[in-house]
Amino acid sequence: MNAETLQVPLYRLAHGRAGDKGDRSNISVIAWHPDFWPVLVEQLTEQAVQAHFAHRGPTSVRRYLLPQLHAMNFVLDGVLDGGVNDALNLDTHGKSLAFWLLDLPVELPAELGLLLAGPPPAP
C-alpha cells in the first residue's frame, strides 16, 4: 500500500452470497460499482481465494467471470467438512463463507475511494 492506494476489506467494494452442494461451496462476488470490476478481476484470483480459505483446506478453487454483471462466482471443493449430512460444524451449508471472503483485504486506487460502500476511508 502507498499514498496512491487504499487497503480496504472486500465488502467495501462488493457484496456476495454463498450456497452449497455436498462438500462444494459456491460464493458469488458482485461489485458495488462497475469501476471496481478491474480491481476485483486482478486481485480476486483463484490463488488468492485458495490462500484465504487455506484453514478450510479446499481441494480446488475455480473462478467464473460474469463481466456484464460485474460479478464472479467461485466454486470451492472440499470446504464444507463433508457437507450437510456429514459436517459437525454449526454452518453445514457454508453460508458464512461469503462473509469470510468479503473480509479479504483489497488494494484500491485512492481515486476510487469515494465510490466505496460505508464510511469514507481514513486519510
C-alpha positions in Angstrom: 0.0 0.0 0.0 1.2 3.6 -0.7 -0.3 7.1 -0.9 -2.0 6.3 -4.2 -3.8 3.2 -2.9 -6.2 2.3 0.0 -6.3 -1.1 1.6 -9.9 -2.0 2.4 -11.9 -5.2 3.1 -13.6 -6.6 0.0 -17.1 -5.9 1.4 -16.4 -2.2 0.8 -16.2 -2.9 -3.0 -18.6 -5.8 -3.3 -21.4 -8.0 -1.8 -21.7 -11.7 -2.0 -23.7 -14.8 -1.3 -22.9 -18.4 -0.7 -24.6 -21.7 -1.5 -23.7 -25.3 -1.3 -24.0 -28.7 -2.9 -22.5 -31.5 -0.9 -19.0 -30.6 0.1 -18.8 -27.8 -2.5 -19.4 -24.1 -1.8 -20.4 -21.5 -4.4 -19.6 -18.0 -3.5 -20.7 -15.1 -5.6 -19.0 -11.7 -5.5 -20.8 -8.7 -7.1 -19.2 -5.3 -7.4 -21.0 -2.3 -5.9 -19.8 -0.1 -8.7 -18.6 -1.0 -12.3 -15.3 0.9 -11.7 -14.4 -1.8 -9.1 -14.6 -4.6 -11.6 -11.0 -4.4 -12.9 -9.7 -4.4 -9.3 -11.7 -7.4 -8.4 -10.6 -9.4 -11.5 -7.0 -8.5 -10.8 -6.9 -9.3 -7.1 -9.6 -12.0 -6.5 -7.8 -14.8 -8.2 -8.2 -18.5 -7.6 -4.8 -18.4 -5.8 -5.9 -15.5 -3.6 -9.1 -17.2 -2.6 -7.4 -20.6 -2.1 -4.9 -18.9 0.3 -7.7 -17.0 2.1 -9.5 -20.3 2.7 -6.4 -22.3 3.5 -7.6 -23.1 7.0 -10.6 -24.9 5.4 -8.4 -26.9 3.1 -10.1 -26.6 -0.2 -9.1 -29.2 -2.7 -9.7 -26.9 -5.6 -10.9 -23.3 -6.3 -12.3 -22.3 -9.7 -13.4 -18.8 -10.7 -16.0 -17.9 -13.3 -16.2 -14.3 -14.5 -19.5 -12.6 -15.4 -18.2 -9.3 -16.8 -21.6 -7.9 -18.0 -22.8 -8.2 -14.4 -19.5 -7.1 -12.8 -19.7 -10.3 -10.9 -17.8 -13.6 -10.4 -18.5 -17.0 -8.9 -16.1 -19.1 -7.0 -16.5 -22.9 -6.6 -14.6 -24.3 -3.7 -14.4 -28.0 -3.4 -13.8 -29.8 0.0 -14.6 -26.8 2.3 -17.8 -27.9 4.0 -16.4 -30.7 6.2 -18.3 -33.3 4.1 -21.5 -31.3 3.5 -24.8 -31.0 5.3 -25.2 -34.7 6.3 -21.6 -35.2 7.4 -20.4 -31.9 8.9 -20.3 -31.4 12.6 -19.8 -27.6 12.4 -22.6 -25.1 13.0 -22.6 -23.8 9.4 -23.2 -27.0 7.5 -24.4 -25.1 4.4 -21.4 -22.7 4.5 -23.5 -19.6 4.4 -20.9 -17.7 6.4 -18.1 -18.4 3.9 -19.3 -15.4 1.8 -18.7 -13.2 4.8 -15.3 -14.7 5.3 -14.3 -14.0 1.7 -15.7 -10.4 1.9 -13.2 -9.7 4.7 -10.3 -10.3 2.3 -8.1 -7.1 2.1 -8.1 -5.5 -1.3 -5.8 -2.7 -2.6 -7.8 0.0 -4.3 -6.6 3.0 -6.3 -7.2 6.1 -4.0 -9.2 7.9 -6.7 -11.9 5.2 -6.3 -12.2 5.7 -2.6 -15.3 7.9 -2.9 -17.2 5.1 -4.5 -16.7 2.7 -1.6 -19.7 1.4 0.4 -19.8 2.5 4.0 -18.0 5.4 5.7 -15.2 7.3 3.9 -11.8 5.8 4.1 -9.4 7.2 6.7 -6.7 9.5 5.3 
